[in-house]
Amino acid sequence: MKVWLTAAEIAHLGLPGLPGTKRNVNALAAAQGWARRPGLSRPRRQAGGGVEYHVDLLPAPARQAYVGRLIGDPAPAAAPAEPEPAGPVLRADAAEARDARLAILAAAERICAETGLPRRHADLRCVADYGAGRLGLPDWVRAQVPRLTLRSLQRWRAARTAGATARLAVDRGAARRGTGVLATAEDGAVRVAMLALIARQPHLSADHVRTLLLERFGETLAVTRSGGRRLRVPMPPVRTVQAALAAWRSAEKVALTALTNPDAFKSRYRASGANAAAGLTRLNELWQIDASPMDALCVDGRHSVYVAIDVYSRRLVLYVARTPRAEAVGLLLRKAILAWGVPERVKTDNGSDFTAKASERLFAHLGIERALSPAFTPEAKAFVERAIGTFQRDLGPLLPGFIGHSVADRKVIEARRAFAARLGQSDADAFCVSLTGPELQGYCDLWAEKRYQHRPHAGLGGATPYAVAAAAAGRLRRIADARALDMLLAPVAGRDGRRVVGKQGVLVEGSHYLAPAVLAGTEVLVRMDPADLGRAYLFAVAGGQFLGEATCPEILGVDPVAATAHAKAAQKALIDGATAAIRREARKIRPRDMADAVLGRAARSRDNLVAFPRPADGHATPALDAAAEAANPVPPPARPLDPAAHALQAEIEADLAGPAPAAAVRRLRVVDTPQARFRRALELRARIDRGEPVATADALWLGGYEAGPEHRAFRDLYEDFGEAALR
């Protein structure tokens, strides 16, 4: 059996718990310090060099799988009576002891299947072959099980059949683990204090920690022994503190990493969620945008690269900017929109370039929903973060002026710069800096279009971004006129672009731009023409409508007097056109017409109002009585009439009291008021209560009227005010 393996061979085996690429296996070996384990790593003797690692360095599941492949498939054993219950988490050495016993059991099953011997005879042969070293098991198995007996083999098989393989683990220190003085002293407060010290300052030595413990707890510590006995013991020496710190740094590695290095914790240990792209079903449903300094210098300094990724297809668009600003965000969006179409949603971080007013306004004007990831959570936009890493690692080293990806790379580069300085070379010579910004943009576009999008992507099931985008169904939103998009990307005047048109036009950075098409006093949004500083475009602040163009005569080189005269003429024509109909209508209006119309309407609207009578009490004073007597003098008594006058008066009164002739009196119209309807209802109800006959039509009308709101309202008023309510 081959026990020395290279990183490429380990990756090729595809063992459980190990990476599947040579690069990642080397990274795992460096992280776990395989090369520092004496006797378990050695230089490779074959051509090409390299390092070989002993199989004992592999995790227990990987070793067990590797041994199982070498000894062949064991004969099927009897099914266990019940599934093995979840047991306690085993230490690495205990799990290794269990795996060694399982490997021996697998070898015994193979012997039984190959020879056809009875179980007991096959086990005896396995014991003999193991003692003679003929089973071909690796050295770490023999290190865990120095000698084998028939009884041990039978006991292990019974435990496996019972589904209790955890009993095959041997943890000789389990009974003592966690019972030391530092672990239990002061009811665990000493252990917590030590972990807090190294979490606060990881570089403290054991001597530092012991001194700080002495300051806090004193020379002796309180511990609890068997039976609940409490006693005080001296503070352990530095060696004991050192051993405890080493053990706890390993056992509490994840918790300490979370406290001391949150970034490392997030990248190594924090649980990652499911695939965030699983719910996406179409192109341009979600874009992610971010920026990163380029790991290569240009002749005019270091540039930033803005990256946009369509999460569904994993396509990339890159834009190189001299400095990170909101204008770069707009130009990246322009490039991506013209290539792919308008996205439905764009996710960014909280950077000032993404949250600037210009960026917010651009997203709103384009009808794009913008989502912000929480602060300090790069994993919330993991797709663009990963794309930036792939871009930097794949293209960066190929470019002249490459300065490395990490602090370690920077140290090497700084050493090279110092050496170059001693030789009298400049930075440009030492780093071969020769790229300009446009040349870097060309390399970025070539990489994204010709290399990246045609490489298989693991997140796409091995498909390429180009193939996924080409096979996608559905319709895209595209902007028909690219000039309209360019207008939205034009820089605004000042910080927010808002101005108020004055008599002299729009003031921008000390220059007046004449705006004859917009009336003075109008608030506008000013966008400057990037190709001509003498021109600006005015838009409505509220609706975004285009209002007109503004020009600066001084910048354009036009005669200011002539330009002002033209602006005045255009403004007069605008005002005349807007006010012509108003002037015509104003000529038709006379001043008295307005007073008569307003007062007449007020009188008509008030005539329909009737105030409800309110209960009142008489109020009288002696002065009022005297005033009333003076205002209403008693008329003198009338003189008696003579007989002839008296007879004429009697005749007149008789005529007035008699009925009028039918032909002489005719009702012109019937007045049906609410008061009249309520009186009619009262009369009909009184006749019914007295038992008098009522017409069917009147009875039906009374039933409907009494059920309505008018009857209820007048009934309440009638009960409170009597006949006064019906006047």
KOLMAR-748770 format. One line per 10 residues: their letters; for each residue z, y, x of C-alpha. Coordinates in nm, 3 decimals. Layout:
N
A	Z Y X  ...
% end
This chain:
727
MKVWLTAAEI	0.000 0.000 0.000  -0.092 0.343 0.133  0.222 0.556 0.150  0.082 0.863 0.334  -0.144 1.077 0.114  -0.321 1.410 0.161  -0.318 1.685 -0.103  -0.673 1.598 -0.204  -0.580 1.230 -0.249  -0.274 1.319 -0.458
AHLGLPGLPG	-0.485 1.542 -0.680  -0.751 1.271 -0.716  -0.494 1.014 -0.833  -0.411 1.219 -1.142  -0.046 1.117 -1.144  0.183 1.242 -1.423  0.364 1.565 -1.346  0.134 1.662 -1.057  -0.155 1.913 -1.046  -0.512 1.792 -1.060
TKRNVNALAA	-0.655 2.014 -0.786  -0.601 2.018 -0.411  -0.517 2.387 -0.413  -0.243 2.348 -0.672  -0.098 2.043 -0.495  -0.073 2.250 -0.176  0.096 2.528 -0.374  0.347 2.277 -0.517  0.416 2.138 -0.168  0.478 2.488 -0.035
AQGWARRPGL	0.706 2.578 -0.325  0.917 2.262 -0.291  0.918 2.263 0.090  0.759 1.921 0.146  0.666 2.012 0.502  1.031 2.085 0.582  1.151 1.734 0.489  1.195 1.544 0.819  1.007 1.216 0.837  0.823 1.272 0.507
SRPRRQAGGG	0.530 1.484 0.629  0.304 1.453 0.932  -0.023 1.592 1.069  -0.332 1.405 0.953  -0.483 1.204 1.238  -0.839 1.179 1.103  -1.114 1.433 1.163  -1.061 1.758 0.984  -0.685 1.770 1.036  -0.452 1.871 0.759
VEYHVDLLPA	-0.118 1.735 0.646  -0.019 1.401 0.494  0.281 1.357 0.263  0.489 1.045 0.206  0.496 0.905 -0.147  0.874 0.946 -0.146  0.814 1.321 -0.187  0.645 1.268 -0.523  0.847 1.307 -0.844  0.991 0.986 -0.988
PARQAYVGRL	0.739 0.950 -1.278  0.449 0.998 -1.035  0.592 0.740 -0.791  0.643 0.489 -1.070  0.287 0.534 -1.194  0.151 0.503 -0.839  0.345 0.180 -0.774  0.243 0.041 -1.113  -0.125 0.086 -1.025  -0.082 -0.092 -0.692
IGDPAPAAAP	0.109 -0.399 -0.821  -0.124 -0.446 -1.117  -0.059 -0.454 -1.487  0.252 -0.659 -1.566  0.254 -0.929 -1.827  0.353 -0.799 -2.168  0.725 -0.831 -2.218  0.903 -0.891 -2.541  0.920 -0.584 -2.757  1.258 -0.414 -2.748
AEPEPAGPVL	1.478 -0.458 -3.048  1.487 -0.085 -3.118  1.364 0.235 -2.955  1.570 0.358 -2.665  1.800 0.640 -2.776  1.784 0.972 -2.599  2.023 0.954 -2.307  2.166 1.213 -2.074  1.938 1.392 -1.829  1.942 1.196 -1.503
RADAAEARDA	1.963 1.343 -1.158  1.668 1.284 -0.929  1.846 1.018 -0.720  1.971 0.835 -1.030  1.626 0.840 -1.186  1.483 0.711 -0.858  1.723 0.414 -0.869  1.614 0.336 -1.224  1.245 0.357 -1.129  1.301 0.123 -0.835
RLAILAAAER	1.452 -0.143 -1.062  1.172 -0.102 -1.314  0.916 -0.150 -1.032  1.090 -0.474 -0.930  1.086 -0.594 -1.293  0.713 -0.518 -1.312  0.656 -0.725 -0.995  0.854 -1.015 -1.149  0.641 -1.000 -1.466  0.325 -1.006 -1.257
ICAETGLPRR	0.442 -1.318 -1.070  0.523 -1.490 -1.400  0.181 -1.406 -1.544  -0.016 -1.506 -1.232  0.161 -1.836 -1.153  0.235 -1.957 -1.505  0.585 -2.064 -1.394  0.879 -2.061 -1.632  1.066 -1.736 -1.641  1.361 -1.857 -1.432
HADLRCVADY	1.140 -2.014 -1.161  0.925 -1.698 -1.146  1.239 -1.487 -1.108  1.361 -1.708 -0.822  1.028 -1.667 -0.646  1.046 -1.287 -0.700  1.393 -1.278 -0.542  1.270 -1.479 -0.243  0.957 -1.269 -0.195  1.159 -0.949 -0.222
GAGRLGLPDW	1.401 -1.064 0.044  1.109 -1.157 0.271  0.927 -0.826 0.205  0.621 -0.995 0.049  0.613 -0.801 -0.282  0.435 -0.500 -0.127  0.670 -0.247 -0.286  0.711 0.096 -0.117  0.997 0.175 0.116  1.178 0.400 -0.131
VRAQVPRLTL	1.223 0.097 -0.365  1.388 -0.105 -0.090  1.601 0.197 0.003  1.737 0.205 -0.351  1.776 -0.177 -0.384  1.861 -0.323 -0.039  1.909 -0.677 -0.173  1.812 -0.860 -0.492  1.982 -1.146 -0.675  1.873 -1.355 -0.971
RSLQRWRAAR	2.165 -1.233 -1.179  2.076 -0.867 -1.114  1.714 -0.928 -1.210  1.818 -1.096 -1.537  2.065 -0.816 -1.618  1.801 -0.548 -1.561  1.555 -0.730 -1.786  1.814 -0.753 -2.062  1.882 -0.380 -2.039  1.513 -0.301 -2.057
TAGATARLAV	1.464 -0.536 -2.353  1.756 -0.368 -2.530  1.592 -0.029 -2.480  1.866 0.096 -2.246  1.679 0.163 -1.924  1.915 0.451 -1.852  2.172 0.187 -1.754  1.947 0.095 -1.460  2.013 0.436 -1.305  2.280 0.450 -1.037
DRGAARRGTG	2.457 0.785 -1.003  2.743 0.718 -0.764  2.864 1.076 -0.775  2.865 1.114 -1.153  3.239 1.054 -1.185  3.324 1.321 -0.929  3.052 1.573 -1.009  3.179 1.892 -1.165  3.545 1.818 -1.087  3.576 2.011 -0.758
VLATAEDGAV	3.820 2.294 -0.707  3.558 2.570 -0.718  3.399 2.425 -1.032  3.722 2.392 -1.232  3.963 2.649 -1.085  4.100 2.915 -1.319  3.942 2.730 -1.613  3.592 2.781 -1.471  3.632 3.153 -1.400  3.583 3.099 -1.024
RVAMLALIAR	3.248 2.925 -1.079  3.130 3.201 -1.314  3.239 3.466 -1.064  3.048 3.298 -0.779  2.731 3.269 -0.986  2.765 3.633 -1.093  2.798 3.742 -0.728  2.483 3.566 -0.612  2.301 3.680 -0.926  2.397 4.040 -0.852
QPHLSADHVR	2.318 4.010 -0.479  2.131 3.692 -0.383  2.163 3.769 -0.011  2.543 3.733 0.004  2.661 3.471 0.251  2.929 3.210 0.180  3.175 3.412 0.386  3.104 3.721 0.174  3.154 3.524 -0.146  3.482 3.368 -0.027
TLLLERFGET	3.617 3.710 0.077  3.534 3.856 -0.264  3.699 3.559 -0.435  4.014 3.617 -0.229  4.020 3.979 -0.341  3.992 3.879 -0.705  4.193 3.554 -0.736  4.422 3.559 -0.433  4.497 3.296 -0.168  4.555 3.014 -0.419
LAVTRSGGRR	4.371 2.895 -0.729  4.504 2.733 -1.046  4.349 2.391 -1.121  4.409 2.123 -1.384  4.453 1.763 -1.269  4.456 1.435 -1.458  4.712 1.425 -1.733  4.691 1.801 -1.783  4.902 1.887 -1.480  4.859 2.248 -1.365
LRVPMPPVRT	4.905 2.330 -0.999  4.790 2.583 -0.744  4.578 2.490 -0.441  4.466 2.699 -0.144  4.129 2.875 -0.157  3.869 2.626 -0.019  3.718 2.702 0.325  3.382 2.865 0.388  3.204 2.528 0.425  3.312 2.423 0.078
VQAALAAWRS	3.197 2.755 -0.067  2.867 2.716 0.116  2.812 2.364 -0.022  2.900 2.475 -0.375  2.661 2.769 -0.358  2.380 2.547 -0.234  2.438 2.296 -0.513  2.459 2.561 -0.784  2.155 2.747 -0.657  1.962 2.425 -0.717
AEKVALTALT	2.130 2.323 -1.043  2.120 2.674 -1.194  1.781 2.762 -1.048  1.620 2.861 -1.377  1.911 3.076 -1.499  1.951 3.250 -1.163  1.578 3.318 -1.143  1.589 3.475 -1.489  1.868 3.707 -1.371  1.742 3.793 -1.024
NPDAFKSRYR	1.361 3.783 -1.055  1.237 3.824 -1.414  0.873 3.825 -1.307  0.909 3.493 -1.124  1.096 3.351 -1.423  0.817 3.450 -1.660  0.547 3.299 -1.439  0.730 2.977 -1.346  0.982 2.877 -1.608  0.960 3.069 -1.932
ASGANAAAGL	0.809 2.863 -2.212  0.459 2.969 -2.302  0.337 2.966 -2.660  0.039 2.793 -2.806  -0.316 2.908 -2.747  -0.332 3.263 -2.884  -0.709 3.231 -2.933  -0.680 2.934 -3.167  -0.709 3.150 -3.480  -1.022 3.338 -3.368
TRLNELWQID	-1.340 3.230 -3.543  -1.611 3.480 -3.442  -1.743 3.708 -3.174  -1.590 4.054 -3.136  -1.292 3.962 -3.352  -1.052 4.056 -3.071  -1.102 4.229 -2.738  -0.840 4.280 -2.471  -0.865 4.569 -2.222  -0.673 4.636 -1.902
ASPMDALCVD	-0.722 4.794 -1.559  -0.626 4.701 -1.204  -0.670 4.860 -0.860  -0.953 4.692 -0.675  -0.850 4.476 -0.379  -1.122 4.634 -0.167  -1.156 4.983 -0.021  -1.457 5.207 -0.068  -1.571 5.491 0.155  -1.418 5.739 -0.094
GRHSVYVAID	-1.089 5.552 -0.136  -0.957 5.279 -0.358  -1.105 5.247 -0.707  -0.971 5.096 -1.028  -1.160 4.835 -1.225  -1.139 4.837 -1.607  -1.199 4.497 -1.767  -1.284 4.416 -2.131  -1.285 4.053 -2.247  -1.405 3.914 -2.578
VYSRRLVLYV	-1.134 3.654 -2.638  -1.352 3.426 -2.853  -1.632 3.386 -2.595  -1.443 3.495 -2.277  -1.730 3.730 -2.182  -1.641 4.014 -1.946  -1.752 4.373 -1.898  -1.628 4.567 -1.593  -1.629 4.939 -1.524  -1.535 5.096 -1.190
ARTPRAEAVG	-1.345 5.428 -1.206  -1.221 5.653 -0.930  -0.889 5.713 -1.106  -0.739 5.560 -1.421  -0.805 5.809 -1.702  -0.888 5.809 -2.072  -1.253 5.889 -1.992  -1.279 5.556 -1.810  -1.153 5.377 -2.123  -1.425 5.545 -2.327
LLLRKAILAW	-1.699 5.461 -2.080  -1.584 5.096 -2.066  -1.596 5.079 -2.446  -1.943 5.236 -2.445  -2.071 4.979 -2.200  -1.920 4.687 -2.390  -2.027 4.812 -2.735  -2.388 4.861 -2.629  -2.389 4.509 -2.481  -2.193 4.316 -2.746
GVPERVKTDN	-2.156 4.532 -3.057  -1.852 4.701 -3.214  -1.528 4.497 -3.207  -1.294 4.456 -3.500  -0.972 4.488 -3.299  -0.886 4.590 -2.942  -0.555 4.509 -2.774  -0.424 4.720 -2.484  -0.096 4.791 -2.311  0.103 5.115 -2.329
GSDFTAKASE	-0.065 5.283 -2.030  -0.123 5.657 -2.053  -0.499 5.609 -2.031  -0.497 5.376 -2.335  -0.254 5.582 -2.546  -0.406 5.924 -2.470  -0.526 6.136 -2.762  -0.888 6.093 -2.652  -0.857 5.713 -2.665  -0.675 5.721 -2.999
RLFAHLGIER	-0.941 5.952 -3.142  -1.223 5.731 -3.012  -1.076 5.416 -3.170  -1.031 5.598 -3.502  -1.383 5.746 -3.505  -1.541 5.408 -3.425  -1.341 5.229 -3.695  -1.173 4.993 -3.447  -0.822 4.865 -3.512  -0.608 4.915 -3.203
ALSPAFTPEA	-0.310 4.689 -3.122  -0.051 4.768 -2.856  0.125 4.491 -2.665  0.503 4.528 -2.620  0.617 4.703 -2.305  0.669 4.487 -1.994  0.503 4.182 -2.155  0.175 4.115 -1.973  0.168 3.770 -2.133  0.095 3.943 -2.466
KAFVERAIGT	-0.257 4.007 -2.335  -0.280 3.701 -2.116  -0.658 3.662 -2.143  -0.747 3.989 -1.974  -0.466 3.945 -1.720  -0.606 3.605 -1.623  -0.960 3.743 -1.617  -0.855 4.020 -1.376  -0.692 3.762 -1.149  -1.004 3.545 -1.151
FQRDLGPLLP	-1.222 3.847 -1.074  -1.003 3.968 -0.786  -0.973 3.623 -0.626  -1.338 3.527 -0.664  -1.518 3.851 -0.583  -1.264 4.044 -0.374  -1.278 3.835 -0.053  -1.659 3.859 -0.052  -1.665 4.239 -0.040  -1.650 4.455 0.270
GFIGHSVADR	-1.325 4.649 0.278  -1.119 4.362 0.129  -0.746 4.438 0.171  -0.586 4.123 0.026  -0.411 4.027 -0.296  -0.043 4.007 -0.204  0.232 4.142 0.018  0.168 3.864 0.269  -0.197 3.963 0.286  -0.093 4.325 0.334
KVIEARRAFA	0.125 4.230 0.633  -0.167 4.058 0.802  -0.391 4.354 0.730  -0.133 4.601 0.860  -0.112 4.400 1.181  -0.488 4.412 1.208  -0.486 4.786 1.151  -0.225 4.834 1.424  -0.432 4.622 1.664  -0.744 4.820 1.570
ARLGQSDADA	-0.559 5.145 1.633  -0.470 5.028 1.981  -0.838 4.961 2.039  -0.927 5.309 1.915  -1.094 5.187 1.595  -1.074 5.366 1.262  -0.965 5.204 0.935  -1.325 5.190 0.823  -1.420 4.997 1.136  -1.117 4.766 1.117
FCVSLTGPEL	-1.176 4.676 0.751  -1.555 4.709 0.749  -1.534 4.973 0.472  -1.889 5.053 0.370  -1.907 5.031 -0.009  -1.947 5.331 -0.237  -1.825 5.340 -0.596  -2.172 5.280 -0.749  -2.232 4.991 -0.509  -1.901 4.834 -0.610
QGYCDLWAEK	-2.006 4.872 -0.975  -2.329 4.688 -0.899  -2.142 4.398 -0.740  -1.904 4.381 -1.038  -2.191 4.371 -1.290  -2.377 4.108 -1.089  -2.066 3.890 -1.066  -1.988 3.914 -1.440  -2.346 3.853 -1.558  -2.478 3.599 -1.308
RYQHRPHAGL	-2.173 3.407 -1.186  -1.874 3.429 -1.417  -2.033 3.387 -1.760  -2.235 3.083 -1.646  -1.936 2.889 -1.505  -1.753 2.628 -1.721  -1.431 2.764 -1.868  -1.133 2.534 -1.927  -1.017 2.745 -2.224  -1.356 2.684 -2.391
GGATPYAVAA	-1.347 2.308 -2.351  -1.570 2.314 -2.045  -1.837 2.536 -2.204  -1.956 2.858 -2.043  -1.894 3.203 -2.196  -2.269 3.254 -2.213  -2.319 2.932 -2.411  -2.035 3.008 -2.653  -2.170 3.357 -2.721  -2.526 3.228 -2.764
AAAGRLRRIA	-2.419 2.956 -3.009  -2.190 3.178 -3.218  -2.292 3.239 -3.579  -2.237 3.551 -3.786  -2.355 3.910 -3.778  -2.257 4.182 -3.532  -2.181 4.547 -3.595  -2.411 4.760 -3.381  -2.451 5.135 -3.342  -2.810 5.229 -3.417
DARALDMLLA	-2.816 5.558 -3.223  -2.663 5.545 -2.876  -2.667 5.926 -2.867  -2.413 5.933 -3.151  -2.183 5.715 -2.940  -2.239 5.943 -2.643  -2.141 6.240 -2.856  -1.811 6.074 -2.948  -1.750 6.009 -2.579  -1.815 6.370 -2.480
PVAGRDGRRV	-1.500 6.528 -2.332  -1.304 6.760 -2.556  -1.209 7.113 -2.456  -0.866 7.142 -2.300  -0.602 6.885 -2.385  -0.668 6.818 -2.753  -1.003 6.994 -2.816  -0.878 7.203 -3.109  -0.983 7.567 -3.130  -1.003 7.841 -3.397
VGKQGVLVEG	-1.331 8.028 -3.417  -1.272 8.400 -3.361  -1.484 8.713 -3.378  -1.611 8.647 -3.027  -1.668 8.275 -3.083  -1.471 7.982 -2.933  -1.261 8.041 -2.622  -1.282 7.755 -2.368  -1.127 7.799 -2.023  -1.169 8.176 -2.026
SHYLAPAVLA	-1.529 8.177 -2.155  -1.640 8.262 -2.508  -1.891 8.030 -2.671  -2.085 8.195 -2.953  -2.085 7.989 -3.274  -2.307 8.167 -3.529  -2.316 7.867 -3.764  -1.938 7.860 -3.813  -1.739 8.134 -3.985  -1.451 8.303 -3.806
GTEVLVRMDP	-1.108 8.157 -3.880  -1.235 7.799 -3.903  -1.039 7.537 -3.702  -1.277 7.308 -3.514  -1.280 7.022 -3.265  -1.479 7.121 -2.956  -1.668 6.862 -2.750  -1.830 6.980 -2.429  -2.180 6.876 -2.334  -2.133 6.667 -2.015
ADLGRAYLFA	-2.487 6.754 -1.902  -2.462 7.131 -1.964  -2.137 7.324 -1.930  -2.283 7.614 -2.125  -2.303 7.416 -2.448  -2.039 7.279 -2.679  -2.048 7.094 -3.012  -1.818 7.184 -3.300  -1.683 6.930 -3.549  -1.454 6.962 -3.850
VAGGQFLGEA	-1.096 6.867 -3.763  -1.027 6.690 -4.092  -1.345 6.504 -4.184  -1.521 6.502 -3.847  -1.844 6.656 -3.982  -2.075 6.825 -3.736  -2.056 7.203 -3.791  -2.291 7.339 -3.527  -2.355 7.419 -3.164  -2.179 7.685 -2.955
TCPEILGVDP	-2.325 7.840 -2.640  -2.189 8.053 -2.357  -2.450 8.316 -2.254  -2.291 8.378 -1.914  -2.307 8.011 -1.813  -2.654 7.956 -1.958  -2.788 8.268 -1.787  -2.891 8.435 -2.114  -2.866 8.809 -2.184  -2.524 8.848 -2.350
VAATAHAKAA	-2.633 9.149 -2.559  -2.934 8.968 -2.702  -2.729 8.651 -2.760  -2.459 8.850 -2.940  -2.716 9.027 -3.157  -2.875 8.696 -3.246  -2.533 8.553 -3.332  -2.453 8.853 -3.554  -2.784 8.820 -3.736  -2.733 8.448 -3.787
QKALIDGATA	-2.380 8.506 -3.911  -2.495 8.778 -4.155  -2.763 8.548 -4.291  -2.506 8.273 -4.330  -2.264 8.500 -4.516  -2.542 8.650 -4.732  -2.664 8.307 -4.831  -2.317 8.186 -4.912  -2.224 8.497 -5.115  -2.549 8.579 -5.301
AIRREARKIR	-2.456 8.386 -5.616  -2.106 8.532 -5.603  -2.238 8.887 -5.591  -2.470 8.825 -5.887  -2.188 8.688 -6.098  -1.953 8.970 -5.995  -2.194 9.233 -6.129  -2.163 9.083 -6.478  -1.786 9.124 -6.493  -1.628 9.448 -6.630
PRDMADAVLG	-1.264 9.535 -6.555  -1.165 9.550 -6.928  -1.317 9.203 -6.984  -1.060 9.048 -6.751  -0.760 9.213 -6.923  -0.887 9.128 -7.273  -0.959 8.766 -7.175  -0.624 8.706 -7.007  -0.409 8.874 -7.275  -0.609 8.724 -7.560
RAARSRDNLV	-0.572 8.371 -7.422  -0.200 8.427 -7.378  -0.165 8.541 -7.739  -0.360 8.241 -7.874  -0.163 7.991 -7.671  0.171 8.141 -7.778  0.090 8.156 -8.154  0.111 7.778 -8.175  0.471 7.774 -8.052  0.757 7.766 -8.308
AFPRPADGHA	1.118 7.779 -8.191  1.360 7.550 -8.368  1.634 7.744 -8.554  1.978 7.714 -8.402  2.311 7.727 -8.590  2.454 8.080 -8.588  2.777 8.253 -8.691  2.793 8.601 -8.828  2.920 8.869 -8.594  3.059 9.199 -8.731
TPALDAAAEA	3.263 9.487 -8.599  3.373 9.809 -8.769  3.115 10.000 -8.569  2.838 9.763 -8.680  2.946 9.792 -9.043  2.940 10.172 -9.022  2.598 10.163 -8.853  2.465 9.931 -9.124  2.594 10.163 -9.396  2.417 10.456 -9.234
ANPVPPPARP	2.096 10.260 -9.182  2.091 10.128 -9.540  2.206 10.410 -9.769  2.279 10.320 -10.133  1.990 10.444 -10.352  2.082 10.673 -10.644  2.100 10.509 -10.985  1.768 10.496 -11.169  1.716 10.707 -11.480  1.687 10.511 -11.809
LDPAAHALQA	1.331 10.464 -11.940  1.212 10.612 -12.261  1.106 10.363 -12.535  0.737 10.388 -12.461  0.786 10.322 -12.088  1.025 10.042 -12.163  0.771 9.872 -12.390  0.498 9.900 -12.123  0.727 9.747 -11.857  0.806 9.452 -12.085
EIEADLAGPA	0.435 9.392 -12.144  0.362 9.390 -11.771  0.645 9.147 -11.690  0.524 8.914 -11.968  0.175 8.908 -11.822  0.310 8.835 -11.476  0.534 8.551 -11.597  0.264 8.377 -11.798  0.025 8.110 -11.654  -0.294 8.235 -11.497
PAAAVRRLRV	-0.624 8.139 -11.657  -0.778 7.825 -11.501  -1.106 7.995 -11.436  -0.943 8.290 -11.268  -0.749 8.104 -10.990  -0.909 7.857 -10.741  -0.739 7.707 -10.428  -0.953 7.783 -10.128  -0.810 7.514 -9.889  -0.523 7.273 -9.880
VDTPQARFRR	-0.281 7.347 -9.597  -0.131 7.017 -9.468  0.145 7.107 -9.224  0.415 6.879 -9.076  0.675 7.060 -9.288  0.466 6.999 -9.604  0.427 6.629 -9.523  0.802 6.592 -9.470  0.875 6.772 -9.803  0.633 6.535 -9.979
ALELRARIDR	0.810 6.238 -9.823  1.148 6.372 -9.942  1.018 6.415 -10.296  0.864 6.066 -10.309  1.179 5.907 -10.168  1.394 6.092 -10.427  1.168 5.971 -10.715  1.191 5.611 -10.590  1.569 5.636 -10.560  1.589 5.764 -10.920
GEPVATADAL	1.374 5.470 -11.039  1.077 5.682 -11.141  0.726 5.533 -11.110  0.523 5.625 -10.799  0.150 5.574 -10.744  0.050 5.288 -10.516  -0.136 5.521 -10.277  0.170 5.747 -10.251  0.400 5.450 -10.182  0.171 5.320 -9.906
WLGGYEAGPE	0.150 5.667 -9.750  0.530 5.702 -9.761  0.584 5.368 -9.584  0.350 5.458 -9.301  0.485 5.810 -9.265  0.851 5.703 -9.252  0.765 5.461 -8.969  0.611 5.739 -8.756  0.772 5.971 -8.500  0.709 6.286 -8.706
HRAFRDLYED	0.935 6.169 -8.988  1.211 6.070 -8.746  1.198 6.410 -8.572  1.211 6.613 -8.894  1.478 6.386 -9.040  1.711 6.464 -8.747  1.639 6.837 -8.776  1.686 6.831 -9.152  2.022 6.661 -9.117  2.140 6.928 -8.870
FGEAALR	1.989 7.249 -9.014  1.893 7.173 -9.373  1.613 7.373 -9.533  1.601 7.609 -9.236  1.430 7.337 -9.033  1.135 7.328 -9.279  1.049 7.699 -9.279
% end
